[in-house]
Amino acid sequence: MLILGLESSCDETAAAVLRDGHTLLSNVINSQVAVHSPYGGVVPELASRKHLENIYPVVAAALTQAGVTLDDLDGLAVTQGPGLVGSLLVGLSFAKAISAVKGLPYVGVDHIVGHLLSPFLEKEQPPFPYIALVASGGHSSIFLVHDHTTSQLLGRTRDDAAGEAFDKVGKMLGLEYPGGPVISRLAETGNPAAIPFPRAWLAPDSLDFSFSGLKTAVANYLHQRQEKNEPVNICDICASFQEAVVEVLCEKVLKAAQRHHIKTVALAGGVAANPRLRRTLQKLGAERGLRIFMPSLELCTDNAAMIALAGFYHFAAKATTSLETDAYSRSPVLHPGSVYKA
């Protein structure tokens, strides 16, 4: 089965061609960082306009790299949500148009489900069931993944997602957007124990996250130093802030694995590219006898390869989506306690 995947949930326009659920023939990603950088964050209206400009050339490039045409395809998979609705509608409408003209089946894929399955695009793949941490700019959630189409939410952020906190702290520090990669780079030369920023553990049995208080603690620290006319060490702030985020993410996901007696943990999402998080989770996992799986850096960011893969398993389960289906901003995967089945 040859599937074209499309992704346009936020500020990356992406297309990929996947064969038989395991051979990635192309994976094209067009980033809008330069467009949104002057504003310190994603501007929804600008994002959707850029998707309109980029969707056709990105898809054309993906098909060319794969050495196929639309006539060779067996199906389409497109991100249906969650995300910015204006951006989602560009990819969804494009997929519907191809589906209608070429008579191809298409499936709407949940963006988070795509991240949950992204480790399966690597040679080493996690066995089911496994615990997954999806950490990105919009989501910080822990799942119990039963199979390729079934997952259960165990914990989620109550306010800011991890990636969102990175970007907001980066903005406080006057760093370029997006803040995550810059903070990570500066943290390499900082002292992670220099500033005792708080960790929000919440209730003793909670697997939820909260990073709003940590973000406020950084703001208060900067304000206090400014009031006293004292210098600040940017690298120490970055390292201490990053350490607080990484510690909570790792401990919560490892607690979930212990609670459910599962020996396999997967990491996914944009924040999964953070070197400190990757190293720390690998180290703690090895100490506790757990196998840790994580996608390559290219597959951590929003991409269409993971959408095509999720689509492959949707089609295998005989799922299709009608042309009347709309985009959605909130994910059904994030309903507490419920089991989501694609």
C-alpha positions in Angstrom: 0.0 0.0 0.0 1.4 3.4 -1.1 0.1 6.3 1.2 0.6 10.0 0.9 0.6 11.7 4.3 -0.2 15.4 4.9 0.5 17.5 8.0 -0.5 21.1 8.6 -1.6 21.3 12.2 0.5 24.3 13.2 3.5 25.9 11.5 5.0 23.1 9.5 3.7 22.1 6.1 4.7 18.5 5.5 4.1 15.7 3.1 5.5 12.1 3.0 5.1 9.0 1.0 5.1 5.6 2.8 5.1 2.2 1.3 3.6 -0.8 3.1 3.8 0.9 6.5 7.5 0.6 6.9 9.4 2.0 3.8 9.6 5.8 3.9 10.1 7.0 0.3 10.1 10.8 1.1 9.5 13.1 4.0 9.4 16.8 3.2 8.9 19.5 5.9 8.6 23.2 5.3 9.0 25.2 8.5 7.5 28.6 9.1 10.0 29.6 11.9 11.2 32.6 9.9 7.6 33.9 9.4 6.7 33.7 13.1 10.0 34.5 14.7 9.5 38.3 14.8 6.3 37.8 16.8 7.8 35.4 19.4 5.2 32.7 18.6 2.9 31.3 16.0 0.4 33.7 14.5 -2.6 31.6 13.4 -3.7 33.7 10.4 -0.1 33.9 9.0 0.3 30.2 9.5 -2.8 29.3 7.5 -1.8 31.7 4.7 1.7 30.1 4.5 0.2 26.6 4.4 -1.9 27.7 1.4 1.3 28.9 -0.4 3.3 25.8 0.6 1.0 22.8 0.4 1.2 22.2 -3.4 5.0 22.6 -3.8 5.6 20.5 -0.6 3.3 17.7 -1.9 4.9 17.9 -5.4 8.4 17.6 -3.8 7.4 14.6 -1.7 6.0 12.8 -4.8 9.0 13.6 -6.9 11.5 12.4 -4.2 9.5 9.2 -3.8 9.5 8.7 -7.6 5.7 8.3 -7.8 2.6 10.2 -9.0 -0.9 10.6 -7.6 -2.0 7.8 -9.9 0.3 5.4 -8.0 -1.2 6.1 -4.6 -3.5 3.7 -2.8 -4.7 6.2 -0.2 -4.2 9.5 1.6 -3.7 10.2 5.3 -4.1 13.8 6.7 -4.0 15.4 10.1 -7.6 16.2 11.1 -6.7 17.6 14.5 -5.8 18.8 17.1 -4.2 22.1 16.1 -5.0 25.5 14.6 -8.2 25.0 12.7 -7.3 27.4 9.9 -4.1 25.5 9.3 -5.7 22.1 9.6 -8.3 23.0 7.0 -5.6 23.6 4.4 -4.2 20.1 4.6 -7.6 18.5 5.1 -9.2 20.3 2.1 -6.2 19.4 -0.1 -6.5 15.8 0.8 -10.3 15.9 0.2 -9.7 17.4 -3.3 -7.2 14.7 -4.3 -9.6 12.0 -2.9 -12.5 13.4 -4.9 -10.6 13.8 -8.1 -8.6 10.6 -8.1 -11.2 8.4 -6.3 -8.8 7.6 -3.6 -9.8 6.7 0.0 -8.5 9.0 2.7 -8.4 9.0 6.5 -8.3 11.8 9.0 -5.5 11.1 11.5 -5.2 12.5 15.0 -1.9 14.4 15.3 -1.2 12.9 18.8 -1.7 9.4 17.5 0.9 10.1 14.8 3.4 11.0 17.5 2.5 7.9 19.5 3.4 5.8 16.5 6.5 7.7 15.3 8.9 5.2 17.0 7.6 2.6 14.5 9.3 4.5 11.7 12.7 3.4 13.1 14.4 0.0 12.7 14.1 -0.8 16.4 10.4 -0.7 17.4 8.7 -0.9 20.8 6.6 -4.0 21.6 3.0 -3.6 22.8 1.8 -2.5 25.2 4.1 0.4 26.0 4.0 3.7 27.9 4.5 6.8 25.7 5.3 10.4 26.6 4.3 12.9 24.0 6.0 16.2 24.8 5.7 19.1 22.4 4.7 22.8 22.1 1.0 22.0 22.5 1.0 18.7 24.4 2.5 17.0 27.4 0.7 13.7 27.9 1.4 10.2 29.0 -0.4 7.2 27.3 -0.7 3.5 27.6 -0.5 2.3 24.0 -2.2 -1.0 23.5 -1.8 -1.5 19.8 -1.4 0.6 16.6 -4.9 2.0 16.8 -5.7 1.9 20.6 -4.4 4.1 23.3 -5.4 5.3 26.8 -4.6 8.7 28.3 -2.9 8.4 31.7 -1.9 12.0 32.4 -1.8 15.3 30.7 -0.8 18.9 31.2 -3.2 21.1 33.2 -1.8 24.3 31.8 1.3 25.0 29.7 2.8 22.2 27.7 6.5 21.6 28.1 7.4 23.1 24.7 5.2 26.0 25.4 7.0 26.7 28.7 10.4 26.5 26.9 9.2 29.1 24.3 7.7 31.4 26.9 10.9 31.3 29.1 13.0 31.9 26.0 10.9 35.0 25.3 11.5 36.2 28.9 15.2 35.8 28.4 15.1 37.7 25.1 16.2 34.6 23.1 15.2 33.9 19.5 12.1 31.9 18.7 11.6 29.0 19.1 13.1 29.1 22.6 13.4 25.3 23.1 16.5 24.7 21.0 18.2 27.9 22.2 17.6 27.1 25.8 18.9 23.6 25.3 22.1 24.9 23.7 22.8 27.5 26.4 22.0 25.0 29.1 25.0 22.8 28.0 27.4 25.4 29.6 25.2 26.2 32.6 24.8 24.7 36.1 21.5 22.8 36.4 21.6 23.0 40.2 22.4 26.8 40.2 18.8 27.9 40.8 16.2 25.8 42.8 13.3 26.3 40.5 10.2 24.4 41.7 8.9 21.0 40.4 5.1 20.6 40.3 4.5 17.0 41.4 0.7 17.7 42.1 -1.0 14.9 44.1 1.2 11.9 45.0 -0.6 9.5 42.5 -1.0 12.1 39.8 0.5 11.6 36.3 -0.6 15.1 35.2 1.8 17.9 34.5 1.8 21.6 35.3 4.5 24.0 34.1 2.8 27.3 34.6 4.2 27.7 38.1 7.7 27.0 36.9 7.4 29.6 34.2 6.2 32.1 36.8 9.2 31.2 39.1 11.6 32.1 36.2 9.8 35.4 35.7 9.9 36.2 39.4 13.6 35.3 39.6 14.4 37.6 36.7 12.3 40.4 38.3 14.0 40.1 41.7 17.5 40.2 40.1 16.5 43.3 38.1 15.0 45.0 41.2 18.3 44.5 43.1 20.3 45.4 40.0 22.1 42.1 40.1 23.5 40.3 37.1 21.9 37.1 35.7 23.7 34.1 34.3 21.6 33.2 31.3 23.2 29.8 30.9 22.5 28.9 34.6 18.9 29.9 34.2 18.5 27.8 31.1 20.1 24.8 32.7 18.1 25.1 35.9 14.8 25.6 34.1 15.5 22.8 31.7 16.4 20.4 34.6 13.1 21.1 36.3 11.1 20.3 33.2 13.2 17.2 32.4 13.0 15.8 35.9 9.2 16.0 36.1 8.7 14.6 32.6 11.0 11.6 33.3 9.8 10.8 36.8 6.1 10.9 35.7 6.5 8.7 32.7 8.6 6.2 34.7 6.0 6.2 37.4 3.4 5.3 34.8 5.5 2.4 33.6 6.0 1.1 37.1 2.3 1.5 38.0 1.2 -0.5 34.9 4.0 -3.1 35.2 5.3 -2.2 31.7 9.0 -2.5 30.8 8.9 -0.4 27.6 8.7 3.4 27.3 8.6 5.5 24.2 9.3 9.3 23.8 7.8 11.4 21.1 7.0 15.0 20.1 9.1 18.1 19.5 10.5 18.2 23.0 11.7 14.6 22.5 14.5 16.2 20.5 15.9 17.8 23.7 19.3 16.2 24.3 19.1 16.5 28.1 15.7 14.8 28.1 16.9 12.0 25.8 20.0 11.3 27.9 18.2 11.5 31.3 15.4 9.2 30.2 17.9 6.6 28.8 19.9 6.7 32.0 17.0 6.4 34.4 15.4 3.7 32.2 18.6 1.6 32.2 18.8 1.9 36.0 15.2 0.7 36.3 15.5 -2.1 33.8 13.3 -0.4 31.1 13.7 -0.3 27.4 13.5 3.2 26.0 12.5 4.0 22.4 12.6 7.4 20.7 12.4 8.5 17.1 15.3 10.3 15.3 15.4 14.1 15.6 13.7 14.6 12.2 10.8 12.5 13.3 10.3 14.3 16.6 9.1 17.5 15.0 5.7 17.7 13.3 6.0 15.6 10.2 3.8 13.8 7.6 5.7 10.4 7.9 4.0 9.7 11.2 0.6 10.7 9.8 1.1 8.4 6.8 2.0 5.6 9.2 -1.0 6.1 11.4 -3.1 6.2 8.2 -1.7 2.9 7.1 -3.0 1.3 10.3 -6.3 3.1 10.0 -6.7 1.5 6.5 -5.6 -1.9 7.9 -8.5 -1.6 10.4 -10.9 -0.8 7.5 -11.3 2.8 8.5 -12.0 5.6 6.1 -13.2 9.2 6.4 -16.1 10.9 4.6 -15.7 14.1 2.6 -18.1 15.8 5.0 -15.7 15.3 8.0 -14.4 18.6 9.5 -11.1 19.5 11.3 -11.1 19.7 15.1 -9.0 21.8 17.5 -9.3 19.5 20.6 -8.2 15.8 20.5 -10.5 13.0 21.5 -7.4 11.2 22.5 -7.1 13.5 25.4 -10.3 12.6 27.2 -9.2 11.5 30.7 -9.6 7.8 31.5 -11.1 6.9 28.1 -9.6 4.4 25.7 -9.3 5.9 22.2 -9.6 3.6 19.2 -9.0 4.9 15.7 
